[in-house]
Amino acid sequence: MNIPTDFIEKSFSAADFLANCDEAFRLYGQGLAIMPPREQNLDSSGRFTLKMPASIPGYSGYKFIEELPSDSQGKLGQRTAIIKLQSNNGQEIEIDAEYITNMRTGAAGALGLKYFAPQVKSVALLGTGKISKALALCAVELGVSKINIYSRKPENREKFAAELSSLPVEIISCDSVESAISEVEGILTAVPTPEPILFFKDLPAGVFISAMGGDSRTTQLDKEIMTNAVVIPDNEEQCKKSGEFKEALAEGYYQDINLAKVEDRTVNIGDASLGRIKLDSRIKVAYFTGLAVQDINAAKMVYEKYNKKS
């Protein structure tokens, strides 16, 4: 069974993806989601592939991503993504994963706000791509009322602001990262940059950051953020293959990353969804690499509604 993308776009709101992603994180935290190690490869031509398997009660499957290299600075290449889902009764489903990936990623970043900074009303949004749009939609759903947006090109900022003009939120276009993050309570960053764009010295006191990472080729946060903030990974082993963490391992300061712990165990986003993490007023970073359970749980949501419709 193939489920068309236009069905997904028309049938599910930001609120639906927030609830579904929260459910996925809870399954993860409860030990009900099985996620074998991801299979990731970057060949000599720059072709990147990633297979992300997972199973949840009633379903199993995987997402497969292929991305070709890009000649454009600060941009990733052409990408294709599919989700293969199988129900326990043997039904096989295939879904184009691009829209689901964007929305579940935006939902995850916004849930970071819900778990760690629920009173936040003003945020900086770094990046104006599809994931940033999903972040904005989900953040507004959670009550954010002001968004400072930044990307390198003014025309991208203007277009992005226009796309969000119907939302009940104040949008302010900023011409630098520093001006965007000034005096905000939260930062949502989704920029495929090879060099850091956020520096500890520039951060407002006590700010919360949702970093949408997971790519070994990109680094958004500087070393001082990684070693001075409290860092909550979605999955520590996956994080080790991301740019910021790979650098820390290579440079020998991984042990200096202040990973959030409970009783000497590194906690993760599943623990956060279940209310197990209590942190002080220091700067906090929720680091999202993307979990296969998010994709499989979202595909389940889509399939079950589509099946009822059919």
C-alpha positions as CSV (number, residue, x, y, z in Angstrom):
1,M,0.0,0.0,0.0
2,N,1.3,3.4,-1.0
3,I,-0.1,6.4,0.9
4,P,0.0,9.7,-1.1
5,T,1.8,12.7,0.4
6,D,-1.1,15.1,-0.2
7,F,-3.3,12.9,2.1
8,I,-0.8,13.5,4.9
9,E,-0.5,17.2,4.3
10,K,-4.3,17.7,4.3
11,S,-5.1,15.3,7.1
12,F,-2.7,16.2,10.0
13,S,-2.1,19.4,11.8
14,A,0.9,20.6,13.8
15,A,-1.0,19.6,16.9
16,D,-1.4,16.0,15.6
17,F,2.4,15.7,15.0
18,L,3.1,17.2,18.4
19,A,0.9,14.6,20.1
20,N,2.2,11.8,18.0
21,C,5.9,12.8,18.6
22,D,5.2,13.1,22.4
23,E,3.7,9.6,22.2
24,A,6.8,8.3,20.4
25,F,9.1,9.8,23.0
26,R,7.0,8.2,25.8
27,L,7.2,4.8,24.1
28,Y,11.0,5.3,24.0
29,G,11.2,6.3,27.6
30,Q,9.0,3.4,28.7
31,G,11.2,0.9,26.8
32,L,8.4,0.0,24.4
33,A,10.3,1.2,21.3
34,I,13.0,-1.1,19.9
35,M,15.6,0.8,17.8
36,P,18.5,-1.2,16.5
37,P,21.6,0.8,15.6
38,R,21.2,3.1,12.5
39,E,23.1,2.1,9.4
40,Q,24.9,5.2,8.1
41,N,27.3,5.6,5.3
42,L,29.1,8.5,3.5
43,D,31.0,7.3,0.4
44,S,33.9,9.0,-1.4
45,S,31.6,10.8,-3.8
46,G,29.7,12.4,-0.9
47,R,26.6,10.2,-1.3
48,F,25.0,9.9,2.2
49,T,22.7,7.0,3.1
50,L,20.9,6.3,6.4
51,K,18.7,3.4,7.4
52,M,16.7,3.8,10.6
53,P,14.9,0.7,11.9
54,A,12.4,0.6,14.8
55,S,9.5,-1.4,16.1
56,I,6.6,-0.3,18.4
57,P,3.6,-2.3,19.7
58,G,1.8,-3.5,16.6
59,Y,4.3,-2.2,14.0
60,S,7.8,-2.4,12.7
61,G,9.7,-0.9,9.8
62,Y,12.4,1.6,8.9
63,K,13.1,4.9,7.2
64,F,15.7,5.1,4.4
65,I,17.4,8.3,3.4
66,E,19.6,9.0,0.4
67,E,21.3,12.4,0.0
68,L,23.5,13.5,-2.9
69,P,26.3,16.0,-2.4
70,S,25.7,19.7,-3.1
71,D,28.0,22.3,-4.6
72,S,26.2,25.1,-2.7
73,Q,27.8,26.5,0.5
74,G,25.6,25.9,3.6
75,K,23.2,23.6,1.8
76,L,22.7,19.8,1.8
77,G,22.1,18.1,-1.4
78,Q,19.1,16.5,-3.1
79,R,17.4,14.1,-0.7
80,T,14.9,11.2,-1.0
81,A,13.4,9.5,2.0
82,I,10.8,6.7,2.4
83,I,9.3,4.9,5.3
84,K,8.5,1.2,5.0
85,L,6.0,0.1,7.6
86,Q,4.6,-3.3,8.4
87,S,1.8,-4.1,10.7
88,N,1.7,-7.2,12.8
89,N,-1.1,-8.5,10.6
90,G,1.2,-8.4,7.6
91,Q,0.0,-5.2,5.9
92,E,3.0,-3.5,4.2
93,I,2.9,0.2,3.7
94,E,5.2,2.6,1.9
95,I,5.1,6.4,2.5
96,D,7.3,9.2,1.1
97,A,9.0,10.4,4.3
98,E,9.9,14.0,3.4
99,Y,6.8,15.7,4.9
100,I,6.7,13.4,7.9
101,T,10.4,13.9,8.6
102,N,10.0,17.7,8.5
103,M,6.9,17.7,10.8
104,R,8.2,15.2,13.3
105,T,11.5,17.1,13.5
106,G,9.7,20.4,14.1
107,A,7.5,18.7,16.7
108,A,10.5,17.3,18.5
109,G,12.2,20.7,18.7
110,A,9.0,22.3,20.0
111,L,8.5,19.5,22.5
112,G,12.0,20.5,23.9
113,L,10.3,23.8,24.9
114,K,7.4,22.0,26.4
115,Y,9.6,19.7,28.5
116,F,12.3,22.1,29.6
117,A,10.9,25.7,29.2
118,P,7.1,25.5,29.1
119,Q,6.7,29.2,30.0
120,V,8.7,30.5,27.0
121,K,6.9,33.0,24.8
122,S,9.7,34.5,22.7
123,V,12.1,32.4,20.6
124,A,14.8,32.9,17.9
125,L,14.4,30.6,14.9
126,L,17.7,30.1,13.0
127,G,17.1,28.8,9.5
128,T,14.2,29.3,7.1
129,G,13.9,25.9,5.5
130,K,11.1,23.3,5.7
131,I,12.1,22.1,9.1
132,S,12.2,25.6,10.4
133,K,8.7,26.1,9.2
134,A,7.6,23.0,11.0
135,L,9.4,24.3,14.2
136,A,7.5,27.5,13.9
137,L,4.1,25.9,13.4
138,C,4.6,23.6,16.4
139,A,6.1,26.3,18.6
140,V,3.0,28.5,18.0
141,E,0.8,25.6,18.8
142,L,2.5,25.4,22.2
143,G,1.9,29.1,22.9
144,V,4.9,30.9,21.6
145,S,3.8,34.5,20.6
146,K,7.0,36.0,19.2
147,I,9.6,34.6,16.8
148,N,12.8,36.3,15.7
149,I,13.9,34.7,12.4
150,Y,17.3,34.7,10.9
151,S,18.9,33.2,7.7
152,R,21.8,34.6,5.6
153,K,19.6,35.9,2.8
154,P,17.1,38.7,3.4
155,E,14.8,37.3,0.6
156,N,14.6,34.0,2.4
157,R,13.6,35.7,5.6
158,E,11.0,37.8,3.9
159,K,9.5,34.7,2.2
160,F,9.5,32.8,5.4
161,A,7.7,35.6,7.3
162,A,5.1,35.8,4.5
163,E,4.4,32.1,4.8
164,L,3.8,32.5,8.5
165,S,1.8,35.7,8.3
166,S,-1.5,33.9,9.0
167,L,-0.3,32.6,12.3
168,P,-1.2,34.3,15.6
169,V,2.5,35.2,16.3
170,E,4.7,38.3,15.9
171,I,7.4,37.6,13.4
172,I,10.6,39.8,13.4
173,S,13.2,39.5,10.7
174,C,16.7,39.8,11.9
175,D,19.9,40.4,10.0
176,S,22.3,38.6,12.3
177,V,22.3,35.7,14.7
178,E,23.3,38.0,17.5
179,S,20.2,40.3,17.0
180,A,17.9,37.3,16.6
181,I,18.9,35.7,19.9
182,S,19.1,38.9,21.9
183,E,16.6,38.9,24.9
184,V,14.8,35.7,23.8
185,E,13.9,32.9,26.1
186,G,14.4,30.0,23.6
187,I,16.4,29.3,20.5
188,L,15.4,26.8,17.8
189,T,18.2,26.1,15.4
190,A,18.0,24.1,12.2
191,V,20.9,25.3,10.0
192,P,23.0,22.8,7.9
193,T,26.2,24.7,8.5
194,P,29.8,23.3,8.6
195,E,30.9,25.8,11.1
196,P,29.2,26.9,14.4
197,I,26.7,29.8,14.3
198,L,25.9,29.9,18.0
199,F,28.5,30.9,20.5
200,F,28.3,30.7,24.3
201,K,29.5,34.2,24.8
202,D,26.4,35.6,22.9
203,L,23.7,33.6,24.6
204,P,21.2,35.2,27.0
205,A,21.4,33.9,30.5
206,G,19.3,30.8,31.2
207,V,18.2,30.4,27.5
208,F,16.9,27.1,26.3
209,I,18.1,25.7,22.9
210,S,16.6,23.0,20.7
211,A,19.3,22.0,18.2
212,M,18.1,20.0,15.3
213,G,21.3,18.1,14.5
214,G,22.2,14.5,13.6
215,D,24.4,15.1,10.6
216,S,28.1,14.3,10.8
217,R,28.8,17.1,8.3
218,T,27.2,20.0,10.2
219,T,28.0,21.8,13.4
220,Q,25.8,24.6,14.9
221,L,27.0,25.0,18.5
222,D,30.5,26.0,19.6
223,K,32.7,24.1,22.0
224,E,31.9,26.4,24.9
225,I,28.1,25.7,24.6
226,M,28.8,22.0,24.6
227,T,30.9,22.1,27.7
228,N,29.1,24.8,29.7
229,A,25.4,24.1,29.0
230,V,23.5,21.1,30.3
231,V,23.0,18.9,27.2
232,I,20.1,16.5,26.9
233,P,20.5,14.1,23.9
234,D,17.6,12.4,22.2
235,N,20.0,9.3,22.0
236,E,23.6,9.6,23.2
237,E,25.0,6.9,20.8
238,Q,23.4,8.6,17.8
239,C,24.7,12.0,19.0
240,K,28.2,10.7,18.9
241,K,28.0,10.6,15.1
242,S,26.8,14.3,14.9
243,G,29.1,17.2,14.1
244,E,29.4,18.7,17.6
245,F,29.9,15.4,19.3
246,K,32.3,14.0,16.7
247,E,34.5,17.1,17.1
248,A,34.4,16.6,20.9
249,L,35.5,13.0,20.5
250,A,38.2,13.9,18.0
251,E,39.6,16.8,20.1
252,G,39.4,14.9,23.4
253,Y,36.8,16.9,25.3
254,Y,33.8,14.6,25.0
255,Q,34.0,13.9,28.8
256,D,33.7,17.6,29.4
257,I,30.2,17.8,27.8
258,N,27.8,18.3,30.6
259,L,25.3,15.6,29.7
260,A,22.2,15.6,31.9
261,K,22.3,12.6,34.3
262,V,20.1,10.9,36.9
263,E,21.9,8.6,39.3
264,D,25.0,8.6,37.0
265,R,22.9,7.5,34.0
266,T,22.8,9.9,31.0
267,V,19.2,10.7,30.5
268,N,17.5,11.3,27.1
269,I,14.4,12.8,25.6
270,G,12.3,9.8,26.5
271,D,13.1,10.5,30.2
272,A,12.1,14.1,29.6
273,S,8.7,13.1,28.1
274,L,8.0,11.2,31.3
275,G,9.0,14.0,33.6
276,R,12.1,12.3,35.0
277,I,14.5,15.2,34.5
278,K,14.7,18.2,36.9
279,L,17.2,20.8,35.9
280,D,18.2,24.2,37.3
281,S,18.2,27.6,35.6
282,R,21.4,27.1,33.6
283,I,21.5,27.2,29.8
284,K,20.1,23.9,28.5
285,V,20.4,22.3,25.1
286,A,18.1,19.5,23.9
287,Y,20.0,17.9,21.0
288,F,17.9,16.1,18.4
289,T,19.4,13.6,15.9
290,G,16.0,12.2,15.0
291,L,14.7,8.8,16.3
292,A,13.4,6.0,14.2
293,V,10.5,5.6,16.6
294,Q,9.3,9.1,15.6
295,D,9.1,8.0,12.0
296,I,7.4,4.6,12.7
297,N,4.9,6.1,15.1
298,A,4.1,8.9,12.6
299,A,3.7,6.4,9.8
300,K,1.3,4.4,12.1
301,M,-0.8,7.5,12.7
302,V,-1.0,8.1,8.9
303,Y,-1.7,4.5,8.0
304,E,-4.5,4.0,10.6
305,K,-6.3,7.2,9.5
306,Y,-5.9,6.3,5.8
307,N,-7.1,2.8,6.4
308,K,-10.3,4.1,8.1
309,K,-10.8,6.4,5.1
310,S,-10.4,3.6,2.7
